[in-house]
Amino acid sequence: MKKQVFKILAKINKAVLPSYTKKRLDLSKATKLQMAIFGWKLYITKNALN
């Protein structure tokens, strides 16, 4: 059940949130909002795969 929720969230993230890896964002120059979005996407993806 938990894994299904994370998979759904991962699909929503992919459709709605920007992809900073495709934009080649330098994480050392990223704003706090960009880092928060990056961290959120990383957390959701990690849990969707486990």
Number of C-alpha atoms within 10 A of each C-alpha: 5 8 13 11 12 19 17 12 16 22 13 11 17 12 10 9 11 14 15 15 10 7 8 8 12 9 12 7 9 13 9 9 9 15 15 12 16 18 12 14 18 13 13 19 18 13 15 18 10 7
